[in-house]
Amino acid sequence: MTSKNRRLPRDRAWPLTATDISEALGSKMSHVGDLRFLSGNSGTGNAIGIEWVAAQPFNYGRGIHPNAVGFRIDVIPVPKGDRADARTALRTHALPQLCEWIDHALTASETWRSSNHCRYWRFADGHVTHHDAT
């Protein structure tokens, strides 16, 4: 993303680029419907997240448009001073795990795919950890 289009405060930076993610995912990138570079602070230290957005019927004005069903990846800014270390750690640990998560989701049962699922990776103190959310 060009600096002209950046919407980040000067002390924040995205830890990964679209190229980093595309290279790591390879052909799995075709399953990703939305890759977003968020501008806000996660408040929890999250640096990247993936969500499975489940299909939901259009009842009573609610539901998910069929084009929105699938995977969404969010890249969340980190402190600018941590960007290089976070990028290395996320490329080494989080992106391979993200690929595995996509593989799991693609082969998951219909029950699993019928509800939303999220996984977030955090970079803190030089280490990457993850947690799931529903």
N, C-alpha and C positions, 0 to 999 in steps of 0.2 A: 504494500500500500504506500502510495507516495506521501511525502511529508505534507503536501498541500491538503490531502484528504484526512490527515490524522485529526482525531478529535480527543486526544489525550492530554492531560496535564503534563507539564514539562518533566515532572519527576516520575512518570509512569511509562512503561514500554511493553509491547506485546512480546512474549517470550518465544513465540514461534511465528513462522511465516506460512502463507498458503502453500508455498513450494515445499517447505519442510513436511507439512501434513500430506500433501499429494504424493511426494516421494515415498513416505513411510507407508501409506495406504495402498499405493499402486492401483490395481484394478478395483479394489474395494471402494475407492473414491467415487465410483459410479453409483454406489448405494447411498451416498451422502447427499441429502437434498438441500442442506443449508449449512454454510460455513460462515460463522459470524465472528467478527472482531469487536468485542464489547468495549465500551469506553469507561464504564464504571468500575469501582473497586468492589471485589466480591465480599470483602469484610471477613472472609474466612480463610484467605490465603490461597484459594483455588486459582490455578493457572490455566487449566484446560478442562473442558467437560464434554461429554457426549450424552445425548438423550435419544431414546427410542420413543417416537411419538406414535401412539397407537391409533388405529382407525376407530372412530366413534360415530355412531349413527346420528343423522340430523333429526333429532326429536325436539320439538318445542323450541326451535330456534337455536339449539346448541349443537355442537358437533365439530368435527375436524374436517376441513376440506381435504379431499383425496390427495391433492398435490402436496399437502403438508405432512402426510404420513411417511414415516421412515426415520432416518438418522439426521440429527442436527448436532454440529460441533460448535462449541463456543470457545474462543480464545480470550482469556481474561488478562488484563494488564497486571504486571508485577512492578515492584520498585525498579527504577531504571538501573540502579547499581547492581541489581541481582540478575539482570536480563541474560548476560552471557552464561553464567553458571546455570541458570534455570533452563536456558535453551539446550545446553549440553545434557543436563540431567533428564529433561523431558524427552529429548530425541532418543536417548539411550534406554530409558525405562518406561515412560508413559506411552509413547507412540506404539511400541510393540504390544503393550498391554491393551491399548485401544484397538489395535487390529484383532487381537484375540477376542475382545468383547464384541466386536462386530461379527466375527465368525460365530460366536456363541449365539448371538441374537438372530442371525440368519438361519441357524439350524434349530432354534428354540421351538418349543411346543406352541400351539395356537393359544393356549392359556397364557403363557408368558407374553406373547406378542399382542395380546388383547388389552394390555394396560401399559401405561407409560413407565419407563425406567431411565434412570440417570446414573452416571458415574462421573466423579470429579477427581482430578489429580491436583495435589497440592505440592508446592515447592517451599520448603522451610528448612533452614539450618543445613543447606546443602543436600537434603534428602527429598525424595519424591514419595509421597504416600497417596493412597486413594481411598475413597469411600463411596458407597452407593446411596442413592436417594430414590424414592418412588414418588 
